[in-house]
Amino acid sequence: MTAVRRTFASSLFVGALVLAAGAATLTARGDEAKKDAGAATTTPAAAPSSVAVVVPPPPSGSKVMIATDSGTVACREQAAQPFLIRGNWFPRTNDAEKQKEARKLFEESLRYRTEKYGYFEGYGSPKLNPHPPKFYAKSMTFMGMAVQVNERIIPALKCVESALKAGPAGNEYHPHAMGGIRFHNTYRGMEISNHVYGIAIDIEPDRNSCCGCVAPWPDHPLCKAKNKTVWERMAMPKSWVDTFERFGFYWLGHDVLQDTMHFEFLGDPDKVTDPANSGAPLPAGAVASP
Ligand SMILES: [Zn+2]
């Protein structure tokens, strides 16, 4: 496939072709291929509206606290916002009306991401944010791993970390490396990776593969095994996914791509913590938010 920028309508068209032909037709490489394959990433054809992919309410857990400059504060649980889920920008239908709705969702997501996380040249309006996502990039550690992300999602990652450490999940898995913000867009066409905004992370890509992506990702031994669920095709335990989902992260393992390494924060960064619920003692293992 060429790297020529496509219009949204043609992206949908290509998406429909990919859907019709199946993921085996993918020929592009690496992360760039995800865009086209992602067009097939939706829920049942009978879904009533363009917002087809929704996330169930996050699994509820015990109270989680993090430390901030102004003291300890409680984390709020929240689900990913449907208009930010890429599967909803590519409805599994040829219905022009639904495609129009989906385009609106996509444009809304671009506006939202620009306002909250920075303006990336060529995507959305520079009037919405004077700074690029790079301006908000900050280094942090997550479960002992160094990573650079958008500073606006650091509290949410701290909530996940605090919850992991407070329960058995923290001891079930010990990843050694992770990825965060990228300064170039790995997608082609109109779509932009959430890594560019610094709101996506990859946990141990060599052990949590992307079986639905293009080579070399499906060459992973866990992808080769037959009759396995997505949960069995990665080193990361489900408890980690559940914990991330409590705090507004969307897991791309739900996608047909089975991109099990990838989480993106699709919650509201202004609702990560509850300022009215602060001052309680910090649980053992919790880490102060910068
Ligand atoms: Zn990723």
Residues whose N, C-alpha, C, O or C-beta is under 5 A from the ligand:
A	BS01	ZN	I201 D202 H262
